[in-house]
Amino acid sequence: MARSFKVFFKKVPTDPAKPDEDYTMDHTASVFLLDRQGRFAGTIAYGENPDVAVQKLKNLIARN
């Protein structure tokens, strides 16, 4: 699913000397908006202005 939405993700070891043990993840931090048919309808970016995000949600609801 991540690849189909072109989401970035990368495992980052917390100790480079032991890459197979503990790790964190770097990843895309956006919310994907989908319409009723499950089609991509846009994103809400991390840190996006809340008023803009709310308007995007309202627009999506109005479309459906």
N, CA, C and O of each residue as an XYZ file, in Angstrom:
256
protein
N       0.829     -1.183      0.000
C       0.000      0.000      0.000
C       0.876      1.250      0.000
O       0.612      2.199     -0.738
N       1.910      1.247      0.823
C       2.785      2.424      0.895
C       3.372      2.744     -0.475
O       3.426      3.905     -0.880
N       3.804      1.723     -1.173
C       4.391      1.963     -2.500
C       3.351      2.493     -3.487
O       3.662      3.360     -4.303
N       2.120      1.981     -3.420
C       1.106      2.431     -4.368
C       0.742      3.896     -4.151
O       0.358      4.582     -5.098
N       0.856      4.385     -2.912
C       0.600      5.793     -2.623
C       1.876      6.633     -2.655
O       1.850      7.831     -2.376
N       2.995      5.986     -2.999
C       4.302      6.651     -3.081
C       4.695      7.291     -1.744
O       5.204      8.411     -1.694
N       4.441      6.545     -0.669
C       4.799      6.989      0.677
C       6.261      6.633      0.930
O       6.694      5.513      0.663
N       7.002      7.586      1.439
C       8.397      7.340      1.797
C       8.454      6.671      3.161
O       7.758      7.085      4.088
N       9.277      5.644      3.285
C       9.548      5.042      4.590
C      10.930      4.414      4.568
O      11.363      3.854      3.561
N      11.607      4.518      5.695
C      12.965      4.003      5.790
C      13.256      3.630      7.235
O      13.060      4.434      8.147
N      13.721      2.414      7.434
C      14.130      1.932      8.746
C      15.481      2.569      9.089
O      16.410      2.537      8.282
N      15.581      3.143     10.281
C      16.815      3.812     10.706
C      17.269      3.185     12.024
O      16.635      3.393     13.059
N      18.367      2.416     11.992
C      18.857      1.806     13.229
C      19.232      2.862     14.262
O      19.815      3.893     13.927
N      18.893      2.596     15.519
C      19.285      3.536     16.575
C      20.754      3.352     16.936
O      21.381      4.265     17.473
N      21.303      2.181     16.645
C      22.731      1.905     16.864
C      23.279      1.331     15.563
O      23.051      0.159     15.262
N      24.001      2.143     14.784
C      24.512      1.664     13.491
C      25.356      0.391     13.590
O      25.467     -0.357     12.619
N      25.948      0.147     14.758
C      26.759     -1.061     14.934
C      25.880     -2.308     15.049
O      26.368     -3.423     14.865
N      24.585     -2.133     15.353
C      23.643     -3.253     15.499
C      22.373     -2.956     14.677
O      21.303     -2.746     15.249
N      22.490     -2.938     13.348
C      21.362     -2.513     12.497
C      20.125     -3.402     12.560
O      19.048     -2.969     12.150
N      20.243     -4.622     13.057
C      19.088     -5.517     13.111
C      18.357     -5.474     14.438
O      17.406     -6.227     14.647
N      18.790     -4.600     15.340
C      18.134     -4.505     16.643
C      17.158     -3.328     16.650
O      16.323     -3.236     15.750
N      17.230     -2.436     17.621
C      16.286     -1.321     17.724
C      16.416     -0.366     16.539
O      17.497     -0.170     15.985
N      15.278      0.219     16.171
C      15.276      1.163     15.054
C      14.109      2.134     15.205
O      13.182      1.903     15.982
N      14.176      3.216     14.450
C      13.065      4.149     14.297
C      12.700      4.147     12.813
O      13.361      3.495     12.004
N      11.644      4.882     12.464
C      11.235      4.955     11.062
C      11.147      6.409     10.620
O      10.511      7.235     11.274
N      11.793      6.704      9.506
C      11.551      7.963      8.812
C      10.400      7.672      7.856
O      10.387      6.621      7.215
N       9.432      8.582      7.748
C       8.273      8.297      6.904
C       7.544      9.571      6.514
O       7.723     10.629      7.118
N       6.721      9.437      5.493
C       5.837     10.517      5.081
C       4.894     10.833      6.235
O       4.384      9.929      6.896
N       4.670     12.104      6.469
C       3.822     12.503      7.601
C       2.620     13.317      7.135
O       2.293     14.352      7.717
N       1.977     12.846      6.094
C       0.772     13.505      5.591
C      -0.429     12.597      5.789
O      -0.299     11.375      5.861
N      -1.589     13.208      5.874
C      -2.840     12.461      5.914
C      -3.351     12.391      4.475
O      -3.468     13.408      3.791
N      -3.650     11.182      4.036
C      -4.165     11.000      2.686
C      -5.685     11.057      2.727
O      -6.319     10.370      3.528
N      -6.259     11.872      1.867
C      -7.707     12.005      1.774
C      -8.190     11.147      0.613
O      -7.668     11.232     -0.499
N      -9.200     10.315      0.888
C      -9.769      9.447     -0.129
C     -11.255      9.727     -0.252
O     -11.926     10.026      0.736
N     -11.763      9.628     -1.472
C     -13.205      9.825     -1.654
C     -13.949      8.534     -1.308
O     -13.334      7.554     -0.888
N     -15.260      8.536     -1.483
C     -16.071      7.360     -1.113
C     -15.698      6.108     -1.900
O     -15.900      4.988     -1.429
N     -15.165      6.298     -3.075
C     -14.765      5.155     -3.894
C     -13.340      4.696     -3.578
O     -12.830      3.763     -4.199
N     -12.712      5.349     -2.621
C     -11.347      4.993     -2.242
C     -10.280      5.583     -3.135
O      -9.122      5.169     -3.088
N     -10.668      6.555     -3.955
C      -9.705      7.208     -4.844
C      -9.022      8.363     -4.123
O      -9.621      9.043     -3.290
N      -7.768      8.563     -4.463
C      -6.983      9.650     -3.884
C      -7.655     10.984     -4.182
O      -8.019     11.265     -5.324
N      -7.821     11.819     -3.128
C      -8.481     13.114     -3.301
C      -7.631     14.272     -2.794
O      -8.040     15.428     -2.900
N      -6.461     13.983     -2.248
C      -5.583     15.047     -1.766
C      -4.878     14.642     -0.486
O      -4.968     13.501     -0.033
N      -4.177     15.604      0.080
C      -3.448     15.366      1.329
C      -3.624     16.545      2.273
O      -3.968     17.656      1.870
N      -3.378     16.261      3.530
C      -3.200     17.295      4.543
C      -1.781     17.090      5.051
O      -1.463     16.054      5.634
N      -0.943     18.076      4.826
C       0.471     17.963      5.179
C       0.684     18.153      6.675
O      -0.082     18.839      7.351
N       1.737     17.533      7.166
C       2.151     17.740      8.551
C       2.394     19.234      8.760
O       3.128     19.855      7.991
N       1.792     19.803      9.776
C       1.998     21.214     10.083
C       1.197     22.172      9.221
O       1.377     23.387      9.313
N       0.317     21.642      8.387
C      -0.479     22.509      7.519
C      -1.388     23.415      8.359
O      -1.835     23.032      9.441
N      -1.646     24.587      7.857
C      -2.532     25.527      8.532
C      -3.863     24.831      8.822
O      -4.488     24.304      7.902
N      -4.309     24.818     10.078
C      -5.558     24.125     10.428
C      -6.773     24.598      9.640
O      -7.645     23.796      9.305
N      -6.838     25.885      9.342
C      -7.975     26.389      8.566
C      -7.994     25.807      7.154
O      -9.057     25.503      6.611
N      -6.815     25.655      6.571
C      -6.710     25.059      5.233
C      -7.092     23.585      5.301
O      -7.810     23.089      4.433
N      -6.620     22.888      6.321
C      -6.947     21.468      6.480
C      -8.455     21.267      6.632
O      -9.028     20.372      6.010
N      -9.088     22.085      7.445
C     -10.547     21.980      7.636
C     -11.268     22.245      6.320
O     -12.244     21.563      6.005
N     -10.811     23.210      5.559
C     -11.459     23.503      4.269
C     -11.304     22.328      3.317
O     -12.235     22.007      2.579
N     -10.151     21.685      3.323
C      -9.964     20.503      2.474
C     -10.955     19.405      2.853
O     -11.528     18.750      1.982
N     -11.152     19.208      4.150
C     -12.115     18.200      4.603
C     -13.539     18.575      4.200
O     -14.310     17.721      3.763
N     -13.877     19.827      4.345
C     -15.205     20.292      3.934
C     -15.413     20.086      2.449
O     -16.483     19.648      2.027
N     -14.401     20.398      1.649
C     -14.495     20.213      0.200
C     -14.685     18.735     -0.139
O     -15.481     18.392     -1.014
N     -13.959     17.872      0.548
C     -14.090     16.444      0.310
C     -15.483     15.959      0.656
O     -16.071     15.187     -0.101
N     -16.019     16.392      1.775
C     -17.368     16.000      2.176
C     -18.391     16.485      1.147
O     -19.318     15.756      0.792
N     -18.217     17.703      0.680
C     -19.155     18.260     -0.299
C     -19.130     17.490     -1.621
O     -20.148     17.409     -2.308
N     -18.001     16.938     -1.972
C     -17.873     16.158     -3.209
C     -18.598     14.825     -3.128
O     -19.011     14.264     -4.144
N     -18.745     14.332     -1.920
C     -19.333     12.998     -1.749
C     -20.756     13.200     -1.389
O     -21.486     12.229     -1.187
